[in-house]
Protein backbone atom coordinates (compact mmCIF):
# COMPACT_ATOMS: atom_id res chain seq x y z
CA UNK A 1 0.00 0.00 0.00
CA UNK A 2 2.03 2.98 -1.20
CA UNK A 3 1.08 6.26 0.47
CA UNK A 4 2.82 8.27 -2.21
CA UNK A 5 3.87 7.30 -5.70
CA UNK A 6 6.34 8.97 -8.07
CA UNK A 7 4.29 8.23 -11.20
CA UNK A 8 5.50 9.69 -14.50
CA UNK A 9 7.51 12.95 -14.39
CA UNK A 10 5.90 16.05 -15.85
CA UNK A 11 7.47 17.35 -19.09
CA UNK A 12 10.93 18.70 -18.32
CA UNK A 13 10.81 17.54 -14.71
CA UNK A 14 13.53 15.22 -13.40
CA UNK A 15 12.53 12.01 -11.69
CA UNK A 16 12.02 12.69 -8.00
CA UNK A 17 14.07 10.38 -5.77
CA UNK A 18 12.00 7.80 -3.92
CA UNK A 19 12.62 6.59 -0.40
CA UNK A 20 11.04 3.42 0.88
CA UNK A 21 10.23 3.92 4.53
CA UNK A 22 11.84 1.50 6.95
CA UNK A 23 10.89 0.91 10.58
CA UNK A 24 13.07 3.73 11.91
CA UNK A 25 11.89 6.39 9.48
CA UNK A 26 8.27 5.30 9.90
CA UNK A 27 8.47 5.75 13.66
CA UNK A 28 10.00 9.18 13.05
CA UNK A 29 6.91 10.28 11.12
CA UNK A 30 4.10 8.29 12.77
CA UNK A 31 3.03 10.88 15.33
CA UNK A 32 -0.19 12.95 15.05
CA UNK A 33 1.50 16.36 15.40
CA UNK A 34 4.49 15.50 13.25
CA UNK A 35 2.18 14.29 10.49
CA UNK A 36 0.21 17.54 10.67
CA UNK A 37 3.42 19.55 10.45
CA UNK A 38 4.64 17.48 7.51
CA UNK A 39 1.29 17.91 5.77
CA UNK A 40 1.40 21.71 6.08
CA UNK A 41 4.97 21.88 4.77
CA UNK A 42 4.03 19.58 1.89
CA UNK A 43 0.88 21.51 0.91
CA UNK A 44 1.85 25.12 1.64
CA UNK A 45 5.61 25.22 1.40
CA UNK A 46 8.31 26.40 3.82
CA UNK A 47 7.40 27.83 7.22
CA UNK A 48 8.86 28.66 10.60
CA UNK A 49 8.03 26.99 13.90
CA UNK A 50 6.17 30.13 14.96
CA UNK A 51 3.92 30.13 11.89
CA UNK A 52 3.24 26.43 12.16
CA UNK A 53 2.45 26.74 15.87
CA UNK A 54 -0.08 29.50 15.14
CA UNK A 55 -1.84 27.39 12.52
CA UNK A 56 -1.88 24.27 14.66
CA UNK A 57 -2.71 25.94 17.97
CA UNK A 58 0.42 24.49 19.57
CA UNK A 59 3.31 25.79 21.62
CA UNK A 60 6.23 27.03 19.51
CA UNK A 61 8.72 25.04 21.57
CA UNK A 62 6.78 21.84 21.03
CA UNK A 63 6.58 22.42 17.28
CA UNK A 64 10.31 23.19 17.15
CA UNK A 65 11.08 19.88 18.85
CA UNK A 66 8.99 17.94 16.35
CA UNK A 67 10.55 19.84 13.44
CA UNK A 68 13.99 18.78 14.57
CA UNK A 69 12.73 15.21 14.89
CA UNK A 70 11.40 15.25 11.33
CA UNK A 71 14.69 16.68 10.10
CA UNK A 72 16.65 13.99 11.94
CA UNK A 73 14.70 11.33 10.03
CA UNK A 74 15.16 13.04 6.67
CA UNK A 75 11.62 14.28 6.01
CA UNK A 76 12.34 18.00 6.18
CA UNK A 77 15.38 20.27 6.05
CA UNK A 78 16.28 23.81 6.96
CA UNK A 79 15.98 26.33 4.15
CA UNK A 80 19.41 27.88 4.25
CA UNK A 81 19.89 31.57 3.47
CA UNK A 82 16.48 32.46 4.83
CA UNK A 83 15.49 33.62 8.28
CA UNK A 84 17.70 34.15 11.30
CA UNK A 85 19.31 32.04 14.00
CA UNK A 86 16.20 32.53 16.11
CA UNK A 87 13.71 32.07 13.28
CA UNK A 88 14.59 29.09 11.12
CA UNK A 89 12.62 28.19 8.00
CA UNK A 90 11.86 24.54 7.27
CA UNK A 91 10.87 22.84 4.05
CA UNK A 92 10.00 19.36 2.92
CA UNK A 93 12.84 17.34 1.42
CA UNK A 94 12.04 16.82 -2.30
CA UNK A 95 11.76 13.05 -2.03
CA UNK A 96 8.79 10.77 -2.64
CA UNK A 97 8.18 8.71 0.49
CA UNK A 98 6.70 5.27 -0.08
CA UNK A 99 5.27 3.04 2.61
CA UNK A 100 4.68 -0.61 1.76
CA UNK A 101 2.74 -2.14 4.63
CA UNK A 102 3.84 -5.62 3.59
CA UNK A 103 7.38 -4.72 4.68
CA UNK A 104 6.18 -4.76 8.29
CA UNK A 105 3.98 -7.85 8.22
CA UNK A 106 6.48 -9.88 10.22
CA UNK A 107 7.58 -7.00 12.46
CA UNK A 108 5.18 -6.85 15.42
CA UNK A 109 7.15 -3.95 16.96
CA UNK A 110 6.25 -1.73 13.98
CA UNK A 111 2.58 -2.60 13.62
CA UNK A 112 1.51 0.12 16.05
CA UNK A 113 3.40 2.75 14.05
CA UNK A 114 1.90 1.47 10.78
CA UNK A 115 -1.62 1.55 12.22
CA UNK A 116 -1.20 5.06 13.67
CA UNK A 117 0.29 6.38 10.44
CA UNK A 118 -2.52 5.00 8.25
CA UNK A 119 -5.27 6.21 10.58
CA UNK A 120 -3.78 9.70 10.74
CA UNK A 121 -3.35 9.74 6.96
CA UNK A 122 -6.98 8.77 6.36
CA UNK A 123 -7.98 11.48 8.84
CA UNK A 124 -6.01 14.05 6.85
CA UNK A 125 -7.74 12.97 3.64
CA UNK A 126 -11.14 13.30 5.32
CA UNK A 127 -10.34 16.73 6.73
CA UNK A 128 -9.28 18.05 3.32
CA UNK A 129 -12.52 16.89 1.73
CA UNK A 130 -14.59 18.18 4.63
CA UNK A 131 -12.94 21.60 4.36
CA UNK A 132 -13.72 21.72 0.64
CA UNK A 133 -17.42 20.88 1.01
CA UNK A 134 -17.96 23.34 3.87
CA UNK A 135 -16.21 26.29 2.20
CA UNK A 136 -18.00 28.72 -0.12
CA UNK A 137 -16.62 28.28 -3.65
CA UNK A 138 -17.65 30.02 -6.89
CA UNK A 139 -19.88 27.97 -9.18
CA UNK A 140 -17.11 27.30 -11.71
CA UNK A 141 -14.92 25.72 -9.05
CA UNK A 142 -17.79 23.89 -7.35
CA UNK A 143 -18.81 22.25 -10.63
CA UNK A 144 -15.20 21.38 -11.51
CA UNK A 145 -14.48 19.38 -8.35
CA UNK A 146 -15.80 15.91 -7.67
CA UNK A 147 -16.22 13.38 -4.91
CA UNK A 148 -16.82 10.09 -6.69
CA UNK A 149 -16.47 6.38 -6.22
CA UNK A 150 -16.76 3.28 -8.39
CA UNK A 151 -17.64 0.04 -6.66
CA UNK A 152 -18.46 -2.45 -9.43
CA UNK A 153 -14.89 -3.22 -10.49
CA UNK A 154 -13.59 -6.76 -10.12
CA UNK A 155 -9.81 -6.91 -10.48
CA UNK A 156 -6.89 -9.15 -9.66
CA UNK A 157 -3.98 -7.69 -7.63
CA UNK A 158 -1.98 -7.19 -10.85
CA UNK A 159 -4.91 -5.42 -12.51
CA UNK A 160 -5.38 -3.16 -9.50
CA UNK A 161 -1.69 -2.18 -9.58
CA UNK A 162 -1.98 -1.50 -13.32
CA UNK A 163 -5.05 0.68 -12.75
CA UNK A 164 -3.21 2.71 -10.10
CA UNK A 165 -0.13 3.14 -12.30
CA UNK A 166 -2.29 4.47 -15.14
CA UNK A 167 -4.08 6.90 -12.83
CA UNK A 168 -0.77 8.14 -11.39
CA UNK A 169 0.52 8.74 -14.93
CA UNK A 170 -2.58 10.79 -15.82
CA UNK A 171 -2.10 13.01 -12.77
CA UNK A 172 1.54 13.58 -13.54
CA UNK A 173 0.73 14.59 -17.12
CA UNK A 174 -1.33 17.47 -15.76
CA UNK A 175 1.51 18.81 -13.65
CA UNK A 176 3.15 21.87 -15.22
CA UNK A 177 6.75 21.89 -16.31
CA UNK A 178 9.13 23.50 -13.79
CA UNK A 179 9.75 26.51 -16.06
CA UNK A 180 6.09 27.01 -17.06
CA UNK A 181 4.47 30.36 -16.35
CA UNK A 182 1.69 29.91 -13.77
CA UNK A 183 -1.83 30.54 -15.01
CA UNK A 184 -3.23 33.51 -13.02
CA UNK A 185 -6.59 31.72 -12.74
CA UNK A 186 -5.07 28.48 -11.43
CA UNK A 187 -5.33 27.42 -7.80
CA UNK A 188 -3.59 24.56 -5.97
CA UNK A 189 -5.56 21.35 -6.54
CA UNK A 190 -5.44 18.26 -4.32
CA UNK A 191 -6.16 14.89 -5.94
CA UNK A 192 -6.83 12.11 -3.44
CA UNK A 193 -6.95 8.57 -4.71
CA UNK A 194 -8.07 5.64 -2.63
CA UNK A 195 -8.28 2.25 -4.29
CA UNK A 196 -8.56 -0.94 -2.28
CA UNK A 197 -10.16 -4.39 -2.35
CA UNK A 198 -13.38 -5.12 -0.48
CA UNK A 199 -14.27 -8.57 0.77
CA UNK A 200 -17.51 -9.85 -0.82
CA UNK A 201 -20.36 -10.13 1.65
CA UNK A 202 -22.52 -13.25 2.07
CA UNK A 203 -25.18 -13.45 -0.59
CA UNK A 204 -23.46 -10.97 -2.91
CA UNK A 205 -22.49 -12.09 -6.45
CA UNK A 206 -19.11 -13.78 -6.24
CA UNK A 207 -19.20 -13.77 -2.44
CA UNK A 208 -19.54 -16.54 0.14
CA UNK A 209 -22.75 -18.47 0.14
CA UNK A 210 -25.46 -17.08 2.37
CA UNK A 211 -25.86 -19.81 4.98
CA UNK A 212 -28.65 -18.17 6.98
CA UNK A 213 -31.60 -20.47 7.66
CA UNK A 214 -34.77 -19.78 5.73
CA UNK A 215 -37.62 -18.59 7.89
N, C-alpha and C positions, 0 to 999 in steps of 0.2 A: 504494500500500500504506500506508494510514494506520496508525500505531502507537497512536494514541488517537483516540477519536471522541466528540464531544459528545452524540450521541444526542438523546433527548427529555428535557427537564428533569423532575425529580420534582415532584409537586404542591407549589406554593408556592415552588419554587426558581427563582431567576432563571437565565437562560441564561448559562452560563460562557463567557467570551471564548475564542476560539480563535486560536492563532497557528500559522501555517504556517511550518515551519522552513526557513530559507534556508541557504546554504552556510556562512555565518559562525556562525550559531547551532548548526548541526549539528556543526561542528568543536569548538564549545565544550562540547558534551555527549558527543561520541563518544570517550570515554576510559574504560577499564575501571573505574578507581576512582571517577571522577566519576559514572558510571552507577550504581555501587553506592550511593554517597552519595545520589544523587537518588532511588533506589528506596526507601531507608530513610526518607527524609523524606516520600516520597509515601505509604508504607504505614503508618508509625508516628507521623507528626507531627513537630513541631519538636524539635530536639536541638542540643546544643553540639558543638563540634569534639572535645572530650574524650570525650563519650559515644559519638560516632560512631567515634572512633579505637579505643576499647575494643572495640566490636562488630566492627570490621573488622580488628582486629589490626594497625593502622597507627600510625605516628608522628603525634602531635597536630599538629605543625607542617606535616606533609605534607597532612593532612586540611584544615587551615585554609587552606592555599594553594588547594586544589581548591574549597573552599567559596567563596572569593572569586572564583574563576574562574567558577563556576556563577552567582554573583550578577551578575557583569559581563555575562553573556550572557542575563540575565533569567529564569533558571530558578528561582532561589530568592531570598529576601530576608531581611533581619534582622528578627526579631520585636522591635519597639521596646517599651520599657517593661518588658522582662524581662531578667534577668541583670545583669551588670556589664560594665565596660569590658574586663576581662580574660576574661570568660566570656560570649561572645555566643551568643544563640540564633538558629537559622536555621530557616526554614520554606519550604515550596514555594510559589511564586507560584500563586494560584488561576486558572490558565489551562490550557486543553486544548491540548497540543502535538500537531501533526499533521505527520507526515513523508510526503510523496508521493515515492516513489523516482523516478517519471517526471520530476520536476523536475530531476534530476541526470543524466539519460541522456546529455546532450551536454556534460557537465562532467567531463572525465577527472580533474581535480584533486580532485574531491569523491568519486570512486568509492571510494577507500580508506576515507574516513570513513563513507560509507553502509554498506559491507561490515562494518566493525568494529562500528558501531552495531547492525546487524541481528543479527550473531552474538552480541554481548553480550546483546541483548534476548532472543533465543531461549534463551541460557544461563540468564538469570534465570527465564524461564518454567519451564524444566526443573528448576531448583533448588527452586522453590516446590512443584512437584508432588512431587519427590523427598522434600522435608521432610515433606509431608503423609502420604505412604505409609509413611514410616519412623517416624513418631510414633505414640504410643499414644493413640487416641481412644476415647471411650465409644461403645457400639454405636449410639446414636441419631444421633451425628454421622457415624460411619463409614458407616451405611446411607444418610445424606442426601447425601453427596458423590458425585461421579461422575467417572470418566475415560472418556470415550466418543468415538467417531468414527463418521462416516458416509461411506462411500466410493463409493456407487452413484449419486450425483447427477450429472446432466449438465446444465450450465447455460451460458448465454451470459454475456459480461461484464456486461451490464445486469442479468440475472437474479441473478448473484452479488452485485452491489452492492445489489440490492433485498433479497436474503436477509439480508445483513449489516445493512442499515438496520432491518429488522424485528427482528432479534435485539438490536441496540443499544436499540431502543425498549422491548423487553420488560425488559431489565436495568434501564433507567432507571425503569420503572414500579415496580420493587421497592425503589427507594431511598426512604428515609423523608424526609418533609418536614423542613426545617431546624428547625422548632419542635416536632417530635414527641418525645415522651418515649421514651427508649431502653428497649427490652424487656430486663429483667434477665437473661433467658436467651439473649439474642442475642450472637453473637461476630462479629468482622470476617470477611467472606467474600470470597475472591478468585475472580472469574470470568475465566478465560482463554479467549479465542476465537481459534482459528486456522482460517482458511478460505482455500484457495488452489487453483489449478488444478493438475492433474497430467497430464503428457503421456502419451497412450495408448502402451502398449508393443506391439511387433510381435506379431501374432497375437491381440491382445485385441479384443473387439467395438468397432468404431468406430475402431480404431487402424490403423497402417500394415500393409500386407500382410506376412506372414511369408515372407521370400524365402530362407530356409534350404533347402538342397538336401535332398531326401528320401534317406534311407539304406536 
